[in-house]
Amino acid sequence: MIIPWQQLAPETLENLIEAFVLREGTDYGEQERSLAQKVADVRRQLERGEAVLVWSELHETVNIMARGEFRG
């Protein structure tokens, strides 16, 4: 299920994005980027509708996915 990011408290959204970008294996290309830059990139993707927040009932977790990858 997609969770509208606009309905989350700003601090909650920030924490979700930070947790997402800090996961091992998240790749942002060849250039090293700061945590703040990575968070800003993901936030822009959410704002543009390129990425979505997804709740998994099965795993009881929230994830950020590219809109095209979500099948729900």
Backbone as CSV, one residue per row, in Angstrom:
resi,resn,N_x,N_y,N_z,CA_x,CA_y,CA_z,C_x,C_y,C_z
1,MET,0.846,-1.160,0.000,0.000,0.000,0.000,0.902,1.236,0.000
2,ILE,0.567,2.210,-0.847,1.321,3.462,-0.898,0.851,4.373,0.229
3,ILE,1.815,4.950,0.936,1.533,5.911,2.000,1.827,7.306,1.449
4,PRO,0.856,8.215,1.439,1.131,9.581,0.973,2.151,10.255,1.891
5,TRP,3.314,10.593,1.349,4.385,11.170,2.162,3.963,12.500,2.783
6,GLN,3.018,13.196,2.145,2.565,14.492,2.640,1.821,14.365,3.966
7,GLN,1.331,13.174,4.276,0.560,12.966,5.500,1.432,12.634,6.709
8,LEU,2.729,12.462,6.490,3.631,12.164,7.598,4.147,13.452,8.230
9,ALA,4.421,13.375,9.512,5.065,14.495,10.188,6.439,14.693,9.555
10,PRO,6.876,15.950,9.377,8.168,16.204,8.733,9.337,15.426,9.353
11,GLU,9.366,15.328,10.663,10.452,14.609,11.330,10.401,13.111,11.016
12,THR,9.208,12.551,10.961,9.048,11.137,10.630,9.525,10.872,9.213
13,LEU,9.118,11.726,8.285,9.548,11.568,6.895,11.068,11.660,6.791
14,GLU,11.651,12.629,7.462,13.109,12.805,7.446,13.792,11.541,7.970
15,ASN,13.288,10.978,9.055,13.881,9.769,9.628,13.754,8.572,8.685
16,LEU,12.611,8.442,8.027,12.434,7.354,7.065,13.402,7.475,5.899
17,ILE,13.549,8.692,5.389,14.465,8.907,4.258,15.901,8.628,4.691
18,GLU,16.296,9.129,5.865,17.660,8.884,6.349,17.928,7.392,6.513
19,ALA,16.982,6.668,7.100,17.160,5.222,7.262,17.315,4.545,5.910
20,PHE,16.554,5.004,4.924,16.629,4.436,3.577,18.008,4.666,2.963
21,VAL,18.516,5.887,3.022,19.790,6.174,2.362,20.985,5.583,3.112
22,LEU,20.814,5.266,4.377,21.910,4.688,5.149,22.000,3.163,5.025
23,ARG,20.999,2.561,4.386,21.039,1.102,4.220,22.242,0.697,3.389
24,GLU,22.833,-0.371,3.784,23.962,-0.902,3.029,23.504,-1.293,1.632
25,GLY,24.297,-0.947,0.633,23.972,-1.311,-0.729,23.249,-0.237,-1.511
26,THR,22.837,0.848,-0.861,22.210,1.946,-1.590,23.298,2.658,-2.384
27,ASP,23.161,2.714,-3.698,24.209,3.251,-4.567,23.766,4.554,-5.205
28,TYR,24.629,5.540,-5.128,24.334,6.847,-5.707,25.334,7.232,-6.785
29,GLY,26.019,6.266,-7.349,26.933,6.562,-8.435,28.371,6.666,-7.967
30,GLU,29.213,7.205,-8.847,30.645,7.254,-8.585,31.044,8.376,-7.636
31,GLN,30.306,9.475,-7.634,30.664,10.603,-6.783,30.170,10.386,-5.364
32,GLU,31.038,10.687,-4.399,30.651,10.603,-2.986,29.709,11.754,-2.673
33,ARG,28.607,11.454,-1.984,27.617,12.476,-1.639,27.370,12.432,-0.142
34,SER,27.102,13.583,0.423,26.829,13.658,1.858,25.449,13.086,2.165
35,LEU,25.248,12.785,3.438,23.935,12.291,3.865,22.855,13.314,3.520
36,ALA,23.124,14.586,3.775,22.143,15.637,3.486,21.797,15.679,2.001
37,GLN,22.786,15.498,1.136,22.533,15.499,-0.307,21.690,14.300,-0.722
38,LYS,21.998,13.142,-0.146,21.238,11.937,-0.471,19.786,12.070,-0.009
39,VAL,19.596,12.602,1.203,18.246,12.803,1.729,17.479,13.773,0.840
40,ALA,18.124,14.854,0.433,17.474,15.846,-0.437,17.084,15.219,-1.774
41,ASP,17.944,14.370,-2.322,17.640,13.694,-3.591,16.389,12.828,-3.470
42,VAL,16.325,12.043,-2.402,15.172,11.146,-2.212,13.904,11.970,-1.965
43,ARG,14.024,13.030,-1.186,12.862,13.902,-0.934,12.324,14.471,-2.254
44,ARG,13.228,14.926,-3.125,12.796,15.451,-4.433,12.093,14.377,-5.248
45,GLN,12.604,13.157,-5.196,11.974,12.061,-5.935,10.562,11.797,-5.416
46,LEU,10.384,11.877,-4.099,9.038,11.717,-3.528,8.134,12.860,-3.969
47,GLU,8.638,14.081,-3.911,7.844,15.257,-4.288,7.429,15.216,-5.748
48,ARG,8.285,14.702,-6.610,7.993,14.621,-8.045,7.126,13.409,-8.402
49,GLY,6.941,12.517,-7.446,6.172,11.313,-7.724,6.984,10.214,-8.378
50,GLU,8.301,10.381,-8.419,9.171,9.371,-9.012,9.406,8.213,-8.046
51,ALA,9.263,8.479,-6.754,9.414,7.463,-5.711,8.182,7.514,-4.821
52,VAL,7.904,6.398,-4.159,6.740,6.311,-3.271,7.139,5.616,-1.970
53,LEU,6.411,5.947,-0.901,6.539,5.235,0.366,5.577,4.063,0.322
54,VAL,6.076,2.880,0.647,5.264,1.681,0.545,5.250,0.942,1.884
55,TRP,4.056,0.651,2.382,3.873,-0.144,3.589,3.679,-1.597,3.196
56,SER,4.468,-2.488,3.804,4.320,-3.916,3.588,3.598,-4.504,4.790
57,GLU,2.375,-4.965,4.572,1.628,-5.614,5.655,2.314,-6.900,6.084
58,LEU,2.838,-7.625,5.125,3.488,-8.901,5.407,4.669,-8.722,6.357
59,HIS,5.526,-7.721,6.065,6.739,-7.501,6.855,6.582,-6.404,7.909
60,GLU,5.460,-5.698,7.857,5.201,-4.564,8.749,6.355,-3.558,8.712
61,THR,6.717,-3.175,7.482,7.797,-2.221,7.266,7.383,-1.181,6.236
62,VAL,8.098,-0.063,6.259,7.924,0.981,5.254,9.192,1.012,4.417
63,ASN,9.022,1.132,3.114,10.157,1.203,2.208,9.920,2.336,1.222
64,ILE,10.985,2.794,0.600,10.889,3.791,-0.472,11.269,3.060,-1.762
65,MET,10.403,3.181,-2.758,10.613,2.494,-4.025,10.392,3.448,-5.186
66,ALA,11.042,3.149,-6.296,10.732,3.859,-7.535,9.289,3.536,-7.882
67,ARG,8.537,4.540,-8.322,7.117,4.322,-8.631,6.937,3.164,-9.618
68,GLY,7.802,3.044,-10.599,7.691,1.985,-11.594,7.908,0.584,-11.057
69,GLU,8.574,0.473,-9.903,8.828,-0.837,-9.301,7.682,-1.307,-8.419
70,PHE,6.796,-0.383,-8.007,5.715,-0.761,-7.108,4.627,-1.490,-7.866
71,ARG,4.293,-2.658,-7.344,3.201,-3.446,-7.922,2.217,-3.733,-6.810
72,GLY,1.184,-2.907,-6.752,0.278,-3.088,-5.632,-1.126,-2.848,-5.904
